[in-house]
Amino acid sequence: MTFPLVQEKRKCLTALILSALFLLFLIYGLDIQHFGHLKPKSKQRHHYRKQYLPNALLIGVRKGGTRALLRSLCLNPNIHTVSKEVHFFDRDENYKNGMEWYRKKMPFVSTEASGQIIIEKTPAYFVTPSVPERIYNMSKTVKLIVVVRNPTRRAISDYTQLKSKNPSLPPFEEYVTTDKAQKILKVNDSCVHIGVYCKHLQNWLKYFPLKQFHFVSGEQLSSDPIPELRNIEKFLNLDPKIKKDDIVFNETKGFPCFKKRMPQNGSFKYSCLGPSKGRVHPQVRPDILQLLMTYYSPYNKQFYKMVNRDFGWM
């Protein structure tokens, strides 16, 4: 005959044993196969993954080659990128959601791996006046990458994208000028204004020293990407991992394609940028080209001095 008091003690003892086993499972990673028997799990360490705020940002410029650069940087296993532009710092409706909302947009990264770089790309950051202060409030040490391109060619590329979305736009010559004679540029239109890189940079230098910026030539990134990518890896304090055969040039589109491992069998194939890249640009009248080049020339020279690099734009 079992007395109630003894039964109660047995229940308590059983509960204590089960609690102890559960704690062992949580702390030491043990596999509970059945009551009273413990089997150690594999000795392989658990790799936990977490979302961190970015320690590098690709802030511009639009139609400079930022998408190609982001795809190229993904070839380094220590670089982790956000696939879509978050527009956190340049859009008030996103910024008001707070830093935790932004952090949850970041990729998951192993907590046990050191020297990892998390990059978010939004080209609008470079030209939006409120952004530098907002980024500074997030991190005073964040590294800032800017792809720049001949501003005249960039403006034509920008217009080409706008035209693809709105076919009713007037011809480029009319779109970028204010008068019937087409002699005066719309200097405040974003299509033209984005290319005045020195003015945008001046706003950033109020918050960040020049050493926290790295400027990439969009032309070199397209024609000979490896030296540019090596410089970025060095800027990010990473060992060089991106190899020449990781990238091939698509002659038809004028953009690179990137080596990608296939998860099914571990083989490789080259993945190119989407159909929105490499659109055919309109033929622009020579006098409009000259008008743009003349306008940008003094700003280009000022920009070269600011960043200590001559990009060779006419």
N, C-alpha and C positions, 0 to 999 in steps of 0.2 A: 504494500500500500504506500502510495506517494503522498506525502503531506503537502498541502497548499503552499506552505512557506518554502519547502524545498523546490517545488515547481517554479515558484516566483524567482528563487535564486538562480535556477538553471536558465530561465529566460533572460535574466539580466546578464549572466555570464556569456550566453550565446550572443546577445546584442553587443557586448563588449568585444568579443572575438571578431565578430563581423565588422565592427567599426575599426578595429586595429588592422584587419586585413585590407579594408578599403583605404586606410591611410597609407599603408605600405604600397598599395597599388598606385596611389597618386604620387608618392614621394619617390619611389624607386623604380617605377615602371614595371611592376610585377604582373604576371598573367595569372589570374585566378581561374584555374580550370574546374575545380570543384571544392566544396567546403573542406577546409583542413589541409589543402594541398596547394603549394606555391611552386610556380615554374618561372625562372627568370626569363625576361624577354631578351631579344637580341641585344648584344653589347653596343650596337650602333647607336650613337647619340641622336637624340631628337633635335630636329632643326625647326625652330619656331619662326614664324614669319610675322612681320608687323608693317604697318603703314607709317612712314615718317614724312615730315614736311620736306620739301625739296632743298637740297644744298647747292643746286645750280639751276639757273633759269635760262631758257633760250627766248630772248625777249624781242627779237625782230631780225630783219624787217619783213613786212609783208611783200610777197613776190620776190624775195631775195634768195630763196633756196632753203628755207627753214625745214620743210618737210623732208627733203633729200638729206639734209644734215642729220635730222633726228633718226632717220632710218639707218644712216651710216653709223651713228654712235651706238646704236643697238647691237652692232657687231662686237663691241667690247663687252664681255660678260659681266664686268663690274659696273656697267651703266644701265640704269633702269629708267624707263621713260613712261610718261602718260600718253596714251594713244591719241586722245582728243584734246583740243585746246579748251582749257578750263575757263578762261576769261574771268578769273577770280578778282584780280586786282584792278581791272579796267572797267568792270561793270558793277555799278552800285548795288543792283539787285542780287548779285552773287556775293559781293563783299560783305553785305550786311548779314549773311548767313554765318559768318564767323570762321575762325581758323580751323576749328575742328571739322567743319563741313569741308573745307579745302583739303585737310589732311586725308580725309576718307576718299578723296579722288586719286590719291597717290597709289602706285603699285605696291604689292606686298614684297618685302625684302627680308632675307634671313637675318635674325638677330645675332647670329654667331659669326657672320662674315664682316670683316673690317674693310674700311676703305671703299665702301660702296657709294656711288653717285646716283642721286635721284634727280631727274630733270623733268620740268614741265615747260611746255612750249606754248606761248601765246604771242604772236608777232605784234599785236596791238599794244602790248606793254610799252614798247620803246617810244611810242609817239603820244601816249596819253599822259597829260601833265600830272595827274594825281598819283600815278603808279609808283614812282620812285620812293616817295615817303611811305607808302603803304608796305612796300617790300622791305624797306629799312626797318619798319616796326616789326616785321616778321623775323628778319635776320640781318644783322649788320655785317656778316661775313659771307653771305651768299655769293656765289660766283655767277657772273653775268656774261652770256655769249650773245653776240650780235652778228648776223650774216648781212653784209652790205653788198650792193651791186650797183653798177653804173646807173645813176638815178634816172637818166633819160630812158634807158632800156627797161628799168623797173617800172616807170610810169606807163609805158606802152603795154607791158605785161599785165599791170594792174587793170588798165582799161580793157584789155582783152578778156579778162575774167569777168569784169562787170558787164561787158557786152554779151557774154555767153549766158548770163542770168537775166539780162534785160535787153533783148534784141532791138528795142525801140530807141536805144541811145543814139545820138547823132554821131557822125564820124569823129575820129580822134582829134583831128585838127580843130573842129568846132567845139568839142567837149572840153579841151584844155585852154581855150582862149575866151576872152570876154567880149571882144569887139567884132564887127562884121569883117573888118580887114584882116582879122586873125593875127594881130601883131602884139597883143597884150595877153600874158598868161593869167590864168586863174590861180594865183599863187596860194590862195587859202583853201583850194580844193584838195582833199586828201591825196588824190592821184598825183598831184604835183608836190604838195607840202611834205609828204613822207620822205622824199628824197633829199631834203635839207637836213642831212644827218647831224651836222655840227650843232644846230639849234636844239635838237632833241637831246643830244649828248650833254650839252651845257646844263640842262635841267637835272640829269642824272648825277652829274659831278657835284651837285650841291649835297648829295647824300653818300656817294660812294667814291673812293679813290680810283684812279685809272687802273691801278694794278689788279682790281677785281673784275675788270672787263677783258674779254678776248674778242677781237674782231676778225671775222672770217671773210675772205674774198669769195663772193658768190660765183665769180667767173672761174677762179682756180678750183673751187669745189666741184665744178662741173667738168672742167677739162683735165685736171690732175689732182684728184681728191686726197690721195694718201698723205702728201706733205701737210696739207691743211688739217687732216684728222690727227696726225702725229702731234702737231702743235696743240691741238685741243686736249688730247690725252695728257700731254705734259702740263698744260695749264690746270687740269683737274687732278694733278699729282697721281696719275695712273700709269702703270706699265703699258707700253705699246702692245696692243693685242690685235688691232685691225690690220689685215694683210692685203697685199695688192690684189690677190685673186679672189678676195671677198666681194669685189665690186667690178662690174663690167659696164661699159658705156653703151647706151642704147642710141645708135646713130640716128634712127628715125625720129625719136622724140627729143634728142639732145639732153637726156637725163640718165643718171646711172641706175643700174639694177643691182640688187644685193643678194648675196648668198643666204639661203635659208634652209635649215635642216628640216627634213620631213619626219614628223613624229611616227609615221607608220613603220618605216624601215630604216630610219637613220641616214638615208641618202640626202643629197643636197640638190637644190634647184635655185635658179635665180628669180627673184621676185622684183618686178618693176613697179614704179609709181603708177597711180591710178590714171584713168582717162582724162581727169581734169588737169593733168600736168602735160606740158609740151604742146599747148594749143598753138595753132598757126596765128602769128601776129599780123596785123594789117600793115600794108605798105604806107608809110607816113611821108608826107611831102618833105623834101630837103629843107625848106625854109622853116618849117615847124621844128624839125630836128635841131636846126641851128639855134632857133629861139630858145629851146630847152637847154641845150648845151651852154649857151652864153649865160643863161640865168644861173645854172648850177655851178659854173666854173669857179667863182670866188668862194662859194660854200665848200666845194670839194677841196680846194687848197687849204682852207681853214681846218677842215676835218682831218686832212693828212697830217697837219702840224699837231693837232690835238692828240691823235692816236699814234704818232710817230711811224706812220706807214703810208707810202704812196701807192694807191691802188691803180694808178695809170689810166683813169677815166679822162676822156677828152672834154 
